[in-house]
């Protein structure tokens, strides 16, 4: 739809409400981009964004996507049949058991006090430090060696070695180390670690992932812009 057709404020507002309703508010940037593609409102992105955001606050989304589409069709001289919901779509069933498990598996588990008391004890990836199926944070001041500690821990797991203390037993396994920074120094660091710890370490036990920067050459201004944005 051409945005020039919606220069009338009421028509434009109804379309905004319908888009807001259909996307549960997630189409903000798309709606702003569409609205500002009309040269008359090319510089109004800020005010359009504020108007979109006000729909959350005011609860003003009274025009649904279905209502808006019905109006468009009727204005064009057509008619939208009122089909019962159970007849509107064909029932689809999948024979893929793996897909069924993904669809039917609940994201949350609600348990009683008795259920909690009977839960198995936690399994430790690193005894008393890092638990299985959990999220952990290694934090400290800048330049205090956090990356070295994280890499050392990852390599101990990959080698199935206790971590600097006989009590810190580990659950060895394959490790993916994501280097969000300092990827250039990984080769030297891992090489130094292996010299200090001459233990068997199969090739697939440790893998490093890092962001690949697209090379910027002649005529690659778009790649440069992406690098600057990070």
N, C-alpha and C positions, 0 to 999 in steps of 0.2 A: 504494500500500500504506500502510495506517495504521501509524504508528510504534508505536502502543500494542500491536500484535500482536507486536512484537519486544522486549518488555521482558525476556525471558529472555536473559541475557548471551550464551550460546553461539549462539543463533539470530541475535542482533544482530551478533555478531562475524563469523559466516559471511556475512551480508549485506554487511557492510563489506568483507570480503575480495573478495567477488564484484564489488562496485562499484569497488573499487580496481583489480582486474584488468581489468575492462571498460573503464575510463577511463584506464588506465596512470597512475593516481595523480592525474589532473587534476580529478576530481570532488570534491575535498576540501570546498569551501565548500558545494556542493549537498548533500553527505551530512550535514554538520554542521547545515545548515538543516533538513533533513528530520528528523534525530534530535531536535533541540531543539524541533520542533513538537509533541512529546509534552510536555504540561505537567510531567510528572514529571522530565524532564531538560532543562527550558527554560534552566537556568542552567549547564549542563555543557558549553558550547561549547568551552571551553579544553581540558578533559580529553579530549573526543571528538577534537579536532584533534590532540592529542598522540598519541592511540592510532592515528589514521590515519597520522600521520607515521612512527610506529614500524614500519609495514609496509615502508617503504623500507629501514630500517636492518636489521631482523631477517630480511628476505626471507621473511616469514610468509604471503605471499599464496598459500596452497595451495588456496583455493576459487575456481574460475573462475566466470564468469558462467553458463556453460553448466551446470556442475555444480549451481549453486544453483537455477537454473530447473528442472532435472530433478527436484531434490528437492522443490520446491514442487508440481510437477505430480503426482509420485508420492504425496506426502502427501495430496493431494486425491483420490487414487484413480485418477489417470490414468496414461498411459504415453507416453513420448517416444520416437518412432521413431529408430533410429540410422541416419541417411541418410548414405551416403558423400559426402565433400566435393564431388566432381565432379558429383554429382547434386542437391546441395542448392540450387544457384542456377542460374538460366537465364543462359546466356552472352549477354552484350549487347555488340554492336559498333556503333560510331558511324560515320556517313558524314561527319561534320563534320571536315574536315581540320584546321581551326584548333584544335578540341578535342583531336585526336590529337597535334598538335604540343605543346600544353600538357602533356598527360599523359606523353608519351614523352620530352620534352626533359630531359636530366639536369641536376641542380642543380650538380654539380661536374665539373670537367674535370681529368683526370690526364694529365700530359705528361712526356715524357722530357727529358733534357738537350738532345738534338738538336732536339726540338720547341720548347723554350724559346729556343734560339739562333736559330731561324727565325721566331720570332714578329715581327709588325710592330712598329715603334716606337710608343710611346704617342702619343696625340693630345691636344693641350693645349687646354683650354677657355680658360685664361689661361697663356700661355707661361711654363714653369718654376715655376708656382705652383699651378694647379688642373688636374688630369688628368681626361680623360673616363673615365666608368665607374669612379669612385673615390669614396671618402668623405673629406672634409676637415673639419678643425676650426679655427675662428678663436677663439683664446682670449686672455685677458689679464685684468688686475685690473678690478674693477667701475668703471664710470663713466669708462672710458678711450676710449670712442668705437667700440666693436666694432660696434654696430648701424649706425652711420654708414658704417663701412668696408664692411660687408656690403651695405648698400643701394647704396652708390656702385658697388661691383663689379657688382652685379646690373644696375644701370641702364647701365653701360658695356657689358655683354654684350648687353643688349637693343638698344642703339644701335650695336653692332658697332664700338666705339671702342677703340683701344689704351688700356691702363690705366696712366696716369701715367708711361709710359716707352715710347719707341718700340720697345724690345725686348719689351715685354709685349703682344704681339699676342693677339687673342682670337678664339675661334670664336663668332661672333655667333649669336644665336637667341632664340627666345621664352623668357621667364623667368617662373617662379612664385616669388614671394618670400613665404615663410610668416612672418608676424609673430607670434611666440609671445608677444611683449610689445611695448608701445609703439605699438600699432596706431593710437591716437588721434592720434599725431603724424606719421603717414605722409603725409598730404595736404600738410602744410607742408614736409616734408623733400623729397618728390618735386617739389613746385613750385619750391623753391629750387634743386634740382639742375638742373631744366630751364632756369631762368633763367641759371644759370652755364654750361650746355652747350646752347646753342641749335642743336641738331642734329635732323634728321628722326627721329622716333620714332613708328612707327605704333601705333595704339591697342591692338592685341593683343600687342605685343612684350613688354609688362611687365604682369603681373597680381599682385595682392597677396592672399594668403589669411590670414585670421585667425579666431580662435574667436569665434563669435557668442554673447554672453551673453544668456540668455533674460530678458526684463524681469520684474522682481519687482513685482507689484502686490498689490492686496488679495486675500487668499486664496491667495497663491502661495508658501507656506512651503516647498513641495517644491523649487521653483526656487531659492529662497534657499539651501537646504541643498546643492544641487548646486554653486552658485557658491562656497560656503564650502569645499567639498571640492576645488574646482579642477578 
